Amino acid sequence: MLQTLPLVLFIVLIEVSVGAVSVLVFLDWRNEVKRGFLISYALIYLVLSGLTYWFQQSFSTPQLLNTYAQLDKSWTGLLSLPLLLFFLLLIPYSFLLLLDKKAGVQKKKGDEDEAEKTSVHVRPSTLRVLRLLSGVITVIVGLITVFVVAMIYRPLGGANLGGVFTIASFFAATFALGGVLTSMWLGHWYLVTPALSEKPLQFSTSLVLLAVLAQIIFFVAAGPTAIAANHVQSQTPPVTVQATATATSSAQVKPSNVPTVTPLSANVIGWICALAGEIMSRGLFLGGL
């Protein structure tokens, strides 16, 4: 497991980066969030994508991937270029966001009904057109990167229909992580921007539910996988479980009148659980390497 941990983290970084940027560009296109939200998280995702590219160059190069006999080596050499382009294309998108003072939604939540009644066609500015064009190209390149990663690891999944369900599961995980991360950001943004429309949060949460449902369907449809994770788990000594159970039973019981205080908000806990779940699932997926 330890030798595949860098590969697991790299796959998760790819899914988080591409998914989060895809949702951000979509919200920008729909004019559903404030300019400050777009700029803040475009810059955060720029750093995240740069970190992802550095991680790939350090722990997921073609030379390292080719040492694993189970992977599709015909795709390993195609990974670096689209990932680098994804990072570089985020630079002009973020720069155009900084230049466009009218980026994002301008009206308040209470003005939505009036704006719909007096809907006047306003020609989009040149900066907005260039920014959205840059964002769309960035998302396309990011999805191509996810596809290349899926093709590299496709032999580890089910063989039904040539592994198409395994490939689709990578895209479902990408939008699930991107949606849940955006939902967490929006949950905190509502605290400082109460007039923000609830539509962005509804979209991101709906995206998470649909993506998770798709993951379940693809997992069932893919059929038996080629990993040997179950054999590894069966060799775990039972002493560990007994020791854990003994330690749990000897722990002190908290009085019923003591309130429960969580150090993190529910949104952050939800994001951490989703991220941990994806890391565990990818760890099992790569267990046969």
MARVEXKE-820944 format. One line per field, with one value per residue (C-alpha): residue number from 1; residue in one letter; x, y, z. Coordinates in steps of 0.5 Angstrom, whole numbers, plus 500, padded with zeros to 3 digits. Example, Ala and Ser with C-alpha at 12.3 -4.5 7.8 and 13.67 -1.06 7.14 Angstrom:
! residues 2
nr c(1 | 2) $
rest c(A | S) $
u c(525 | 527) $
v c(491 | 498) $
w c(516 | 514) $
***
This chain:
! residues 289
nr c(1 | 2 | 3 | 4 | 5 | 6 | 7 | 8 | 9 | 10 | 11 | 12 | 13 | 14 | 15 | 16 | 17 | 18 | 19 | 20 | 21 | 22 | 23 | 24 | 25 | 26 | 27 | 28 | 29 | 30 | 31 | 32 | 33 | 34 | 35 | 36 | 37 | 38 | 39 | 40 | 41 | 42 | 43 | 44 | 45 | 46 | 47 | 48 | 49 | 50 | 51 | 52 | 53 | 54 | 55 | 56 | 57 | 58 | 59 | 60 | 61 | 62 | 63 | 64 | 65 | 66 | 67 | 68 | 69 | 70 | 71 | 72 | 73 | 74 | 75 | 76 | 77 | 78 | 79 | 80 | 81 | 82 | 83 | 84 | 85 | 86 | 87 | 88 | 89 | 90 | 91 | 92 | 93 | 94 | 95 | 96 | 97 | 98 | 99 | 100 | 101 | 102 | 103 | 104 | 105 | 106 | 107 | 108 | 109 | 110 | 111 | 112 | 113 | 114 | 115 | 116 | 117 | 118 | 119 | 120 | 121 | 122 | 123 | 124 | 125 | 126 | 127 | 128 | 129 | 130 | 131 | 132 | 133 | 134 | 135 | 136 | 137 | 138 | 139 | 140 | 141 | 142 | 143 | 144 | 145 | 146 | 147 | 148 | 149 | 150 | 151 | 152 | 153 | 154 | 155 | 156 | 157 | 158 | 159 | 160 | 161 | 162 | 163 | 164 | 165 | 166 | 167 | 168 | 169 | 170 | 171 | 172 | 173 | 174 | 175 | 176 | 177 | 178 | 179 | 180 | 181 | 182 | 183 | 184 | 185 | 186 | 187 | 188 | 189 | 190 | 191 | 192 | 193 | 194 | 195 | 196 | 197 | 198 | 199 | 200 | 201 | 202 | 203 | 204 | 205 | 206 | 207 | 208 | 209 | 210 | 211 | 212 | 213 | 214 | 215 | 216 | 217 | 218 | 219 | 220 | 221 | 222 | 223 | 224 | 225 | 226 | 227 | 228 | 229 | 230 | 231 | 232 | 233 | 234 | 235 | 236 | 237 | 238 | 239 | 240 | 241 | 242 | 243 | 244 | 245 | 246 | 247 | 248 | 249 | 250 | 251 | 252 | 253 | 254 | 255 | 256 | 257 | 258 | 259 | 260 | 261 | 262 | 263 | 264 | 265 | 266 | 267 | 268 | 269 | 270 | 271 | 272 | 273 | 274 | 275 | 276 | 277 | 278 | 279 | 280 | 281 | 282 | 283 | 284 | 285 | 286 | 287 | 288 | 289) $
rest c(M | L | Q | T | L | P | L | V | L | F | I | V | L | I | E | V | S | V | G | A | V | S | V | L | V | F | L | D | W | R | N | E | V | K | R | G | F | L | I | S | Y | A | L | I | Y | L | V | L | S | G | L | T | Y | W | F | Q | Q | S | F | S | T | P | Q | L | L | N | T | Y | A | Q | L | D | K | S | W | T | G | L | L | S | L | P | L | L | L | F | F | L | L | L | I | P | Y | S | F | L | L | L | L | D | K | K | A | G | V | Q | K | K | K | G | D | E | D | E | A | E | K | T | S | V | H | V | R | P | S | T | L | R | V | L | R | L | L | S | G | V | I | T | V | I | V | G | L | I | T | V | F | V | V | A | M | I | Y | R | P | L | G | G | A | N | L | G | G | V | F | T | I | A | S | F | F | A | A | T | F | A | L | G | G | V | L | T | S | M | W | L | G | H | W | Y | L | V | T | P | A | L | S | E | K | P | L | Q | F | S | T | S | L | V | L | L | A | V | L | A | Q | I | I | F | F | V | A | A | G | P | T | A | I | A | A | N | H | V | Q | S | Q | T | P | P | V | T | V | Q | A | T | A | T | A | T | S | S | A | Q | V | K | P | S | N | V | P | T | V | T | P | L | S | A | N | V | I | G | W | I | C | A | L | A | G | E | I | M | S | R | G | L | F | L | G | G | L) $
u c(500 | 506 | 509 | 502 | 501 | 504 | 500 | 493 | 495 | 496 | 490 | 486 | 489 | 488 | 480 | 480 | 483 | 480 | 473 | 474 | 476 | 470 | 465 | 468 | 468 | 461 | 459 | 462 | 459 | 452 | 454 | 451 | 457 | 461 | 467 | 471 | 469 | 471 | 478 | 479 | 478 | 481 | 488 | 487 | 486 | 492 | 496 | 493 | 494 | 501 | 502 | 499 | 504 | 510 | 507 | 506 | 513 | 516 | 512 | 508 | 513 | 513 | 519 | 516 | 509 | 512 | 515 | 508 | 507 | 499 | 499 | 497 | 504 | 502 | 499 | 504 | 508 | 502 | 500 | 505 | 503 | 496 | 497 | 502 | 497 | 492 | 496 | 498 | 491 | 489 | 494 | 490 | 483 | 485 | 489 | 482 | 478 | 483 | 482 | 474 | 471 | 464 | 466 | 461 | 454 | 452 | 445 | 443 | 439 | 432 | 433 | 433 | 425 | 425 | 431 | 427 | 421 | 426 | 430 | 434 | 439 | 446 | 452 | 458 | 464 | 470 | 474 | 468 | 468 | 476 | 475 | 470 | 473 | 480 | 476 | 472 | 479 | 482 | 476 | 477 | 484 | 483 | 478 | 483 | 488 | 483 | 482 | 489 | 490 | 484 | 487 | 493 | 490 | 484 | 487 | 486 | 479 | 473 | 474 | 466 | 466 | 473 | 473 | 469 | 465 | 472 | 474 | 467 | 468 | 474 | 470 | 464 | 470 | 472 | 465 | 464 | 470 | 469 | 462 | 463 | 469 | 465 | 459 | 464 | 467 | 460 | 458 | 463 | 462 | 455 | 457 | 460 | 455 | 448 | 445 | 448 | 443 | 442 | 443 | 450 | 450 | 444 | 448 | 454 | 450 | 446 | 452 | 455 | 449 | 449 | 456 | 456 | 450 | 454 | 460 | 455 | 452 | 459 | 462 | 457 | 457 | 464 | 464 | 470 | 476 | 483 | 486 | 488 | 486 | 482 | 488 | 492 | 486 | 485 | 492 | 491 | 493 | 486 | 490 | 490 | 482 | 482 | 487 | 483 | 477 | 480 | 482 | 475 | 472 | 477 | 476 | 472 | 465 | 463 | 457 | 451 | 450 | 457 | 456 | 459 | 464 | 467 | 473 | 471 | 465 | 460 | 462 | 469 | 468 | 464 | 469 | 474 | 470 | 469 | 476 | 478 | 473 | 476 | 483 | 481 | 477 | 483 | 488 | 484 | 483 | 491 | 492 | 494 | 500) $
v c(500 | 505 | 504 | 506 | 512 | 517 | 514 | 515 | 522 | 524 | 521 | 524 | 531 | 530 | 529 | 535 | 540 | 538 | 538 | 544 | 548 | 545 | 547 | 554 | 556 | 553 | 558 | 564 | 562 | 563 | 569 | 566 | 568 | 574 | 577 | 576 | 568 | 567 | 571 | 567 | 560 | 561 | 563 | 557 | 552 | 555 | 553 | 547 | 545 | 547 | 543 | 537 | 538 | 538 | 532 | 528 | 530 | 527 | 521 | 519 | 520 | 515 | 512 | 510 | 508 | 504 | 499 | 497 | 491 | 492 | 499 | 501 | 503 | 506 | 512 | 514 | 518 | 522 | 525 | 530 | 535 | 536 | 537 | 542 | 545 | 545 | 549 | 554 | 555 | 557 | 563 | 567 | 565 | 568 | 574 | 576 | 575 | 580 | 585 | 584 | 589 | 587 | 579 | 575 | 577 | 584 | 584 | 583 | 577 | 581 | 584 | 577 | 578 | 585 | 583 | 577 | 582 | 587 | 582 | 586 | 583 | 586 | 584 | 581 | 584 | 582 | 581 | 576 | 572 | 571 | 569 | 564 | 562 | 561 | 557 | 552 | 550 | 549 | 545 | 541 | 540 | 538 | 533 | 530 | 529 | 525 | 521 | 519 | 518 | 513 | 510 | 508 | 505 | 502 | 495 | 494 | 495 | 491 | 488 | 489 | 493 | 494 | 498 | 503 | 503 | 504 | 510 | 513 | 512 | 517 | 522 | 521 | 522 | 528 | 532 | 529 | 532 | 538 | 539 | 537 | 542 | 548 | 546 | 547 | 554 | 556 | 554 | 559 | 564 | 565 | 567 | 574 | 575 | 573 | 576 | 571 | 567 | 559 | 557 | 556 | 551 | 547 | 546 | 544 | 539 | 536 | 535 | 531 | 527 | 525 | 524 | 519 | 515 | 515 | 512 | 507 | 505 | 504 | 500 | 495 | 495 | 494 | 487 | 484 | 488 | 485 | 488 | 483 | 488 | 483 | 478 | 483 | 485 | 477 | 477 | 482 | 479 | 479 | 481 | 488 | 488 | 485 | 490 | 496 | 493 | 492 | 499 | 502 | 498 | 501 | 508 | 513 | 514 | 522 | 524 | 525 | 532 | 535 | 538 | 535 | 541 | 539 | 543 | 543 | 546 | 541 | 543 | 542 | 535 | 533 | 535 | 531 | 525 | 525 | 526 | 520 | 516 | 517 | 516 | 509 | 507 | 509 | 505 | 499 | 500 | 500 | 495 | 490 | 493) $
w c(500 | 502 | 495 | 491 | 496 | 491 | 486 | 490 | 492 | 485 | 482 | 488 | 486 | 479 | 480 | 485 | 481 | 474 | 478 | 482 | 476 | 472 | 477 | 478 | 470 | 470 | 476 | 472 | 466 | 469 | 473 | 480 | 484 | 486 | 483 | 489 | 490 | 483 | 484 | 490 | 488 | 481 | 485 | 490 | 484 | 480 | 486 | 487 | 479 | 480 | 486 | 482 | 476 | 481 | 484 | 477 | 475 | 482 | 483 | 477 | 471 | 465 | 468 | 474 | 472 | 467 | 472 | 474 | 469 | 470 | 467 | 460 | 458 | 451 | 455 | 460 | 456 | 454 | 461 | 462 | 457 | 458 | 465 | 464 | 459 | 464 | 469 | 464 | 461 | 469 | 469 | 463 | 466 | 473 | 470 | 466 | 472 | 475 | 469 | 469 | 474 | 472 | 473 | 477 | 479 | 480 | 483 | 489 | 491 | 492 | 485 | 481 | 480 | 478 | 473 | 470 | 469 | 465 | 462 | 457 | 453 | 454 | 450 | 454 | 454 | 451 | 457 | 459 | 452 | 452 | 460 | 459 | 452 | 456 | 462 | 457 | 454 | 461 | 463 | 456 | 457 | 464 | 462 | 457 | 463 | 467 | 461 | 460 | 467 | 467 | 460 | 464 | 470 | 466 | 466 | 474 | 473 | 470 | 463 | 461 | 455 | 454 | 461 | 459 | 466 | 470 | 465 | 467 | 474 | 474 | 471 | 476 | 482 | 479 | 479 | 486 | 489 | 485 | 487 | 494 | 495 | 491 | 496 | 502 | 499 | 498 | 505 | 508 | 503 | 505 | 512 | 509 | 503 | 505 | 499 | 495 | 491 | 493 | 486 | 486 | 492 | 489 | 483 | 487 | 492 | 486 | 482 | 488 | 489 | 481 | 481 | 487 | 484 | 477 | 481 | 484 | 478 | 474 | 480 | 479 | 472 | 471 | 475 | 478 | 478 | 477 | 484 | 490 | 495 | 498 | 499 | 502 | 507 | 509 | 511 | 517 | 524 | 528 | 534 | 532 | 532 | 539 | 541 | 538 | 541 | 548 | 548 | 546 | 552 | 557 | 555 | 559 | 558 | 557 | 561 | 558 | 560 | 557 | 550 | 544 | 541 | 534 | 532 | 524 | 521 | 518 | 511 | 512 | 516 | 510 | 505 | 509 | 509 | 502 | 500 | 505 | 502 | 495 | 497 | 501 | 494 | 490 | 495 | 494 | 486 | 486 | 491 | 486 | 483) $
***
